[in-house]
Amino acid sequence: MAWLVNGNLIDVRDGRIERRHLQIDAGRVTTIATAMPAKTDGAVIDMAGAYLLPGFFDCHVHICVDTHNPNIAEGWSNALPGTIAIYAAQAARRMLMAGITTAREVGGWDYHEIAVRDAINAGWIEGPRLHCAGRILTQTSSSTPYWRGMYEEADGPDAVRKAARQQLARGANFIKLLATGAITSSEHENANAIQYRSEEIRAAVEIAEDNHTYVAAHAHAPAGIRNAVTAGCHSIEHTIFGEESVYRLMVERGTYLVPTVCVSPAMFQDPVFAAAVPAHIRRRYTEIHEIHTANISLARRLGVRIAMGTDAGTPGNHCGDNMQELEVMVRKAGFSTLAAIQAATTGAAAMMRLDKDLGTLESGKLADIIATRDNPLDDVKALRSVCFVMKDGRVAKHVH
């Protein structure tokens, strides 16, 4: 049992800020008090006016990818056994220290990320609670050599069903597939091109629904987005080239959007690093940023349900700097700071079907709590300096 006292609690539903004292017991928030009781049991942690928020979500990460290597084609070609899992474990811990207490791993590497998830759950190592997709389902692709441990090739509905079942059998929490080509891919892949067709996507959705879970679809172009939405995918990732008609369809169907608008700024924040990225990928990242942010702004205005995701794992987009996504959402995509925070809390919790336990600070919910010294509603940049992290009622970080 513990008390967090003298905190400025931000209600992420409406932005109200009130001085509150929180009692934590058995990993949950049990009391939110306006005044301290005369007698308290357990430890007392003085938050000294820090701003308290629920733990944040990142709904699109790849913890196994070496983001410090500008040439993704090299990948882990010379990795020793265990190297990838150790790297992923470190990446997971960095996310937790940044205030990400829950993350969706949308394409790992030979299931190392599932081993990391299980180690976190067992208490062996520190990290966010992870929901993992296993390998990404893809058609026969020129980019599979780029992502040797991340892609699972399957062509046709029957092969897709088998591949989806294989991911679930390896411990996947949900299914991820490619509805269009990708930006971070081979020179021969076109991000506007359809990959899986409607009947193949529907095959994956059927298997996911049979197993009480869902499909997340990578999709950049309108035709692929439309295929994924109408086939029943629960979330669409990126939508760089989205347009009004598909966003209206997403609103109609209640489909979630995970924007990942920080990918270009993340790669170009170090010019020396960016210069070493393969030329065709660097050119694509240069071309997409303004288009991407404008389309995500359009989706927001049209009322698409949005859950925060960074695509940490793209070149220069490091786990541990996840809060940069909210800065780009606010400064480039037209979100208010509160709306961006909601995408990383209430919206993400609902999308991941965890909103009964997470997403807000309320009595009875899990004690995932982060804090900043400065008010993030005044300046979203404050979220990049998280001074306190609690997950499941255990303090992981406290910078006095």
N, C-alpha and C positions, 0 to 999 in steps of 0.2 A: 504494500500500500504506500502511496506517496501523494503529496500535494504539490501542484504547480501554482504558486501564488503571485499576485501582482502582475498578471499578464493582461495585455490589451487584446481581447479576443475579437477577431474579425469574423463576422457572420458572412460566409462566402455567398449566401443566397441573396443578400441585399446590401452588403457593404457596411452594415452597422458595426461600430467598434465600441466595446464596453469593457471596463476593468472587471476582471473575473478571476476566481480561484477555482482550480479544477482538482478534484480528487480522482486518483487513478487506483484501481484495484483489480487484480486478476486480469490485467491487460486491457481493461476497458475504462472509459470515463464513467464514473458512478455519480458524481455530483458536480454541478457548475453553480458556484455560490457567488453572491454579491458581496458577502462579508465572510471573513474567516471565522470558523467556529472557535469557541474558547479553548477547546482541546482537540488536537489532531493526532492521529496515529500515523506512524511511518515517517519517511523522509519528507522534508519540506525543501522545495527548490524555489528560490526567489527569482522570478523572471524579470524583475526590475524594470517593468514597463515595456518589455519586448512584445512584439506583435505576434500573436499566436494564430496559426492557420492549421487546417487539417493537412496531413501528409499529402504530398502531390503525387500524381500519376504521370508516367510517360508511357503512352500506349503504342509506341513504335520504336523499338531498339533492337540492335544486333550486337550483343555483348561480346561475341567471339571474334569480331573483325578488328584487325590491327589498324586503327585509324591514324596511326603515325606513319604508316607506309603509304606513300603517294601512288604507288603502282599496284593497284589491286590485282592485276593479272599474276603477280608474284605470289600473292596470298600467303598461305602457310606452307609453301612447297617444301621447305626444309625444316619444318617444325619437328622437334623431338616429341615423343609420347609425353603427354601431360602438359605441354606448353600452352596449348589452346585453352584448356580448362583453367589453368592458373591465371592466364591473361583475363579470361572471362570472369573469374572470381574477383580479381582486382577491379575490373570495370564495374561489376555489380556493387562493390563496396563504395567506389567513388560516387555512384548514383545515390546511394543512401546518404552519404555525407553531404550531398548537394540538396537533400530534402525530398528526393524521390523515394517514397516508401512502398510504392507498388509500380510494377512495370510489366508491359506486354512484350515478350521476346518474339519477334515476328519472322524469325529465320536464323537459326543457329548454325552450328557447324559440327556435323557428325555427332550430335546429341550431347556435346560437352555442356551446353547451356542447361540441359535437363539435369545433368549431374550437379551443376552449380545450384540450380533451383532446389534440388533435394537436399544438398548440403546446407543451404540456408534454412530450409524448413526444419532440418534436424538440429539446428543450432551449432553446427560445426564452424560456420563462417558467417560474417555479417553481410547483409545485402537486402534489397527490397524483396517483398513477396513477388515472385515471378510467375507469370502465366506464359507458357511456351507453346510455339507452333511446331517445333521440330523442323524438318526440312520444308522448304517452299515447293509446292507443286508447280511444275512448269512443263510446257510442251518441249519437244526436242529443240534445243536452243544453242545458238552460237556462244551464249554467255555462260553456259554451264562450266567450261574450264576456268572462268574467272572465279566462280563460287563453287569449287569442287565439293566442299562439304556442306553446302547450303541448299543446293537444288536437288529435287527428286524429279527426274524426267518421267512423264507418263502421257501417252497420246491416246485419245479416245475415252469415252465415258467409263468403260469397264476398267481400263488401266488407271484412270483417275480414282475410281472407287477403291481399287486395291491400294494405291499409293496413300490415299487418305486413311484407310484402315491401318496401314503400316505406321503412319505417324502417331495415331492414337495408341497403337500397341506399344510404341516406344515411350509413351508417357506424355504425349502432347495434350495440352488443354483445349486447343482449338485448331483449326486448319487455316493455312495461308496459301494463296495461289496467285498466279500472275494472269490477269485478264488482258493486259497489254504488255508491250515491251517496256524496257526500263531505260533510265538515263545513264545510270552507272553500269554500263554494259559494254559488250564488244562493239566494234565499229560497224558490224553487220546487223545490229539490232536497232529497230526503229521504235521509239517510245510511243508513236502514234498508231503502231500496228496492233491489231487484235492478236492476242495469243490464244488463251482458251476460249472456245466458242460457248454459246449459251448451254448446249446440252452437256458439255464437259463440266462447266461451272455448276450446273444443277446437280450433276452426279456427286460432286464434292459436298454440296449443300445437303443432299439427302443423307449421306453418311454422317455428316456432322449432326444433323437433327436426330438421326437414329441414336446418337450417343449423347444427346442433351447438351450439345454445344453448337458452335457457329463457324462461319467462314469469314475471314478477312481477305479482301481482294485488293491487290496492287492494281491500280488503274489510272492511267494518265489521260487518255483520249476519250471523247464523248461516246463513241461506239462501244468501247470496252467498259466504260462506266455503266452505260445503259444495260449491257449484257449482264454485268455483275449484280446490279440492283434488281433487275427483273427476275434473275435466277434465285434471288433470296439471300444474297450476302448480307451479313450483319453490319459490316463496316467497309468503307472504301478508303484506301490509303492514297494520299497525295493529290490526285486530280489536277495535275499541273495545267492541262489544257481543257479543263471543265468549261461548261457553258450553261446558260440559264435553263435550258430544257432538261438537262440531266439533274441539275440541282433541284429543280421543282419536282422531278420524279423522286429524288431522295427524300424530300420533305413529305411527299405523299406516302411513301413506303416506310418512313421513320428510320431510314438508313443513316448510320453515323458516318462522319467524315473525320479522318485524322490527317491534318494538313501538312506537317513537316516542312514549314516554310524557312527553316533556318539552314537548310543544307548548303545553299550557295554562300551566304555570309560565313558559315563555319569553315568552308574550304578556303576562302580567299582572305581570312583574317591573318594568315601567314603567307605573304607573297612568295617567299622562297619555296615553301612547301607547295603552294598552288602551281608554281612554275614547273615542278617535277611531276605533276599529275599528267597522265597521258593526254595528248593534245585534243583528241576528239571528246574526251570527257570534260576537260577544262572548257572547251568551246561550248558544250551543251549547258554546263552550269552557268556560264556567262549569259547565255541566251534566255534561260528559263525564269530567272528570279522575278523580274517585273511582271511577267505573264502569270506566274504562279501566285504571287501575293495579290494581284488584282483579282484573280479568279476565286481565291479563298475569301477575299473581302466581299465579292458578289455572293458567294455561298452563305456567308454570315448574314448579309442583308436579306436574303431570301428565306432565312429561318432554318437552314440545315443544322441538324444537331452535330455539335463539334466536340471532339475529345482530343486533348493535347497529345502530340507525338513529335519526336525530334528527328527520327531516322538516324539516331546516333549509331555510327558504324559506317557512314559514308566518309569519304576522305576528309580528315581534319575535324570531323564532327564527333567529339570525344564524349564518352560517358563521364559524367561529373560536371559537365557544362550544360546540362539539360535545360536549365532555366533560360538559356539564350532564346529558346523558341518563343517564350512569352514576350520577350523584348521585340522580336520581329513581328509577332502578331499585333502588338500595340503600335509599333512605330511605322510598320509598312503595310499591314493588312487591315487597318481601321478598327481594331478591337479596342474597347475600353479596357483599362487594366482589370476591372472587376470581371468583365466577360472572359478575358484570357485566363484569369484565375479560376473561374467557373469551369472552363474547358479542362483544366488540370485537376479539378476536384469533383464537383457534383456531376458534370458532364461525363468525365472519364469513368467515375464510379458506376454511373448508370450504364454506360456502354459495356463495361466489363462485368455487369450484373453483380456488383459488389456494394451497391448503394444502401443495402440494409445495415452494413457494418462500417462503411467508409464514405468519405467524400465531404462530410461535415463534422464539426465538433459538437456532439450532443451526448447527453447522458444515455448510456447503454451501448454506444458505438465503440469500436476498437480505438484504443489510445494511440493513434498515429498522429503525431503533433509536430509541427515545425515552427520555428520562430525566426524573426528578423529584428535587428535593432531599430531600423528605420521603417516607416510606414510604407509598405509596397503599393498602397493605393495612391500615394503621392508620387511615387517614382517606381516603376516596375523593375528598375535595375536593382532595387533592394533585395529582390529574390535571389540574386546571384551571390548574396552574402548571408546565407543561412547560418545562424549561430547556435541553433538547438535542433536536434532531431530525436524524436522518440518514436519507436515502432513497437506495436503490441505492448505498450506500457513499459518498455525498457529504453533507457537513455542510451543512444548511440553516439551522440555528439552534444557537447555543451561548452561553448566558448564564452568565458566570462568577460 
